[in-house]
Amino acid sequence: MSFIDIANIEDVVPGAMKSFPAGDKQVLIANVGGKYYAMNGICTHAGGNLSKGKLDGIVVTCPRHGSRFDVTTGKSLSGPHILFMTFTTKDEKAFPVRIEGNRIQVDIS
């Protein structure tokens, strides 16, 4: 594994999430009950910035069309709702996280 520094632990308070650039990716870091999770920060449906969405427990909802993902695994829980139709959405890539001192490190490989 090849971990890189992403942020300080103070940057993402419990119950919050924030997006950080990492190479050619946007990585969403979520703090759920003091534990940090990382996944791709761009929605697989239509490219919405997930950090602009809503975090409810372990579920992040995309602000564009409402796709929902489990931040602990990246698994798609429901696709977008557009008019009267519901679509499927691909899972997000989840990344391993570790804490070194006060730094959040993520393996994006």
C-alpha positions as CSV (number, residue, x, y, z in Angstrom):
1,M,0.0,0.0,0.0
2,S,1.1,3.5,-0.7
3,F,-0.5,6.0,1.7
4,I,-0.3,9.8,1.0
5,D,-1.2,12.7,3.3
6,I,-4.6,14.1,2.5
7,A,-5.6,16.3,5.4
8,N,-5.3,17.1,9.1
9,I,-7.8,15.3,11.4
10,E,-9.1,18.7,12.5
11,D,-10.1,19.4,8.9
12,V,-13.0,17.0,9.1
13,V,-15.0,17.1,12.3
14,P,-17.3,14.3,13.4
15,G,-20.5,14.1,11.3
16,A,-18.9,16.1,8.5
17,M,-17.3,15.4,5.1
18,K,-14.9,17.3,2.9
19,S,-13.3,16.8,-0.5
20,F,-9.6,16.9,-1.1
21,P,-7.5,16.7,-4.3
22,A,-5.2,13.7,-4.5
23,G,-3.3,13.3,-7.8
24,D,-6.0,13.2,-10.5
25,K,-8.8,12.3,-8.0
26,Q,-11.1,14.2,-5.7
27,V,-11.2,12.2,-2.4
28,L,-14.1,12.5,-0.1
29,I,-13.2,12.1,3.6
30,A,-16.1,11.5,6.0
31,N,-15.8,11.5,9.7
32,V,-18.4,9.1,11.1
33,G,-18.3,9.0,14.9
34,G,-14.6,9.8,15.0
35,K,-13.7,7.2,12.4
36,Y,-12.5,8.4,9.0
37,Y,-13.5,6.9,5.6
38,A,-12.4,7.8,2.1
39,M,-14.0,7.3,-1.3
40,N,-14.1,8.9,-4.7
41,G,-15.7,12.4,-4.3
42,I,-17.3,12.6,-7.7
43,C,-20.7,11.0,-8.2
44,T,-20.6,8.0,-10.7
45,H,-24.0,9.1,-12.1
46,A,-23.4,12.6,-13.5
47,G,-20.2,13.9,-11.9
48,G,-21.7,15.8,-8.9
49,N,-19.4,16.9,-6.1
50,L,-20.4,14.6,-3.2
51,S,-18.9,16.9,-0.6
52,K,-21.7,19.4,-1.5
53,G,-24.3,16.8,-0.7
54,K,-25.7,15.7,2.6
55,L,-24.1,13.2,5.1
56,D,-26.6,11.3,7.2
57,G,-24.8,8.8,9.4
58,I,-22.9,6.7,6.9
59,V,-24.9,7.7,3.8
60,V,-23.9,10.6,1.5
61,T,-26.5,11.9,-0.9
62,C,-25.4,13.6,-4.1
63,P,-26.7,17.1,-4.5
64,R,-27.4,16.8,-8.2
65,H,-29.9,13.9,-8.5
66,G,-30.0,12.2,-5.2
67,S,-27.8,9.1,-5.7
68,R,-26.9,7.7,-2.3
69,F,-23.7,5.9,-1.3
70,D,-22.4,4.2,1.9
71,V,-19.2,6.2,2.8
72,T,-17.8,3.2,4.6
73,T,-17.7,1.0,1.5
74,G,-18.5,3.2,-1.5
75,K,-21.5,1.0,-2.3
76,S,-24.3,2.6,-4.2
77,L,-27.5,2.4,-2.1
78,S,-29.8,4.0,-4.6
79,G,-29.6,5.7,-7.9
80,P,-30.8,9.1,-9.0
81,H,-34.4,10.1,-9.0
82,I,-35.2,12.2,-12.1
83,L,-38.8,13.2,-12.6
84,F,-40.7,9.9,-12.2
85,M,-37.8,7.6,-13.0
86,T,-35.2,5.9,-10.8
87,F,-31.9,4.8,-12.3
88,T,-29.0,2.6,-11.0
89,T,-25.7,4.1,-10.1
90,K,-22.3,2.4,-10.1
91,D,-20.5,2.0,-6.8
92,E,-17.8,4.5,-5.8
93,K,-14.2,3.5,-5.2
94,A,-13.4,3.3,-1.5
95,F,-9.9,3.9,-0.3
96,P,-8.0,2.5,2.8
97,V,-7.5,5.2,5.5
98,R,-5.0,5.4,8.3
99,I,-4.1,8.1,10.8
100,E,-0.5,9.0,11.5
101,G,-0.2,11.6,14.2
102,N,-2.8,14.2,13.3
103,R,-2.7,13.4,9.6
104,I,-5.3,11.5,7.5
105,Q,-3.6,9.3,5.0
106,V,-5.2,7.5,2.1
107,D,-4.1,4.9,-0.3
108,I,-5.5,6.0,-3.6
109,S,-3.7,3.3,-5.7
